[in-house]
Amino acid sequence: LNGMVTFRDADNVRAAVVATPLSRLLLETDAPYLTPVPYRGRPNAPCYLPFIAEKIAELQRVPVEELLEHTYRNSLRQFFPEEAAA
């Protein structure tokens, strides 16, 4: 999920977040596009990931730390499956 989750008119994206289990979520910047609110209109960068994570945690009704734990493990399973299985 990227900065679109923070856009005012992105109700469809937020509905998808709510419907997706934590075990399936990943965070990404889609740099240099889709910069999250409050920096929309500027080039995107990884330093804006906290805004995305905070919004997703709010929608999932979990602490941001819990969301980050899940997305970290999910990224390991996705990109390094041999390490995630260990």
C-alpha positions as CSV (number, residue, x, y, z in Angstrom):
1,L,0.0,0.0,0.0
2,N,1.2,3.5,-0.8
3,G,0.3,7.1,-0.2
4,M,-3.1,6.8,-1.9
5,V,-4.5,5.5,1.4
6,T,-4.2,9.0,2.8
7,F,-5.9,10.8,-0.2
8,R,-9.3,12.4,0.7
9,D,-11.2,10.7,-2.2
10,A,-9.6,7.3,-1.8
11,D,-12.4,5.5,0.0
12,N,-12.0,2.5,-2.2
13,V,-8.4,2.1,-1.2
14,R,-9.2,2.5,2.5
15,A,-12.0,-0.1,2.1
16,A,-9.5,-2.5,0.6
17,V,-7.1,-1.9,3.6
18,V,-9.9,-2.7,6.1
19,A,-10.8,-5.9,4.1
20,T,-7.2,-7.1,3.9
21,P,-5.7,-9.2,6.8
22,L,-2.6,-7.9,8.5
23,S,-0.7,-10.9,7.2
24,R,-1.1,-9.7,3.6
25,L,-0.2,-6.0,3.9
26,L,3.0,-4.4,2.6
27,L,4.1,-0.8,2.7
28,E,5.7,1.0,-0.2
29,T,6.4,4.6,-1.3
30,D,5.8,4.3,-5.1
31,A,8.5,6.9,-5.3
32,P,8.4,9.4,-6.9
33,Y,4.6,9.3,-7.2
34,L,1.6,9.1,-4.9
35,T,3.1,11.1,-2.1
36,P,0.9,10.8,1.1
37,V,-1.0,13.7,2.7
38,P,0.3,16.1,4.1
39,Y,3.1,16.2,1.4
40,R,0.9,15.4,-1.6
41,G,2.2,17.3,-4.7
42,R,5.8,16.9,-3.8
43,P,8.1,14.1,-5.0
44,N,7.6,11.0,-2.9
45,A,10.4,9.5,-0.8
46,P,10.8,6.6,1.7
47,C,10.9,9.1,4.6
48,Y,7.1,9.5,4.1
49,L,6.3,5.8,5.0
50,P,5.4,6.7,8.6
51,F,2.3,8.7,7.2
52,I,1.2,5.6,5.3
53,A,1.8,3.3,8.2
54,E,-0.1,5.5,10.6
55,K,-3.1,5.7,8.4
56,I,-3.2,1.9,7.8
57,A,-2.8,1.2,11.5
58,E,-5.7,3.5,12.2
59,L,-7.8,1.7,9.6
60,Q,-6.8,-1.7,10.9
61,R,-7.4,-0.5,14.5
62,V,-4.0,-1.7,15.7
63,P,-1.0,0.2,17.2
64,V,1.4,1.3,14.5
65,E,4.1,-0.8,16.1
66,E,2.0,-3.9,15.5
67,L,1.4,-3.0,11.9
68,L,5.1,-2.5,11.4
69,E,5.9,-5.9,12.9
70,H,3.4,-7.5,10.5
71,T,4.6,-5.6,7.4
72,Y,8.2,-6.4,8.2
73,R,7.5,-10.2,8.4
74,N,5.3,-10.0,5.3
75,S,8.2,-8.4,3.4
76,L,10.5,-11.1,4.5
77,R,8.1,-13.8,3.3
78,Q,7.6,-12.0,0.0
79,F,11.2,-11.1,-0.9
80,F,13.3,-13.6,1.2
81,P,11.1,-16.7,1.7
82,E,14.1,-18.9,2.7
83,E,15.0,-16.5,5.6
84,A,11.4,-16.0,6.7
85,A,11.0,-19.8,7.1
86,A,14.0,-20.0,9.4
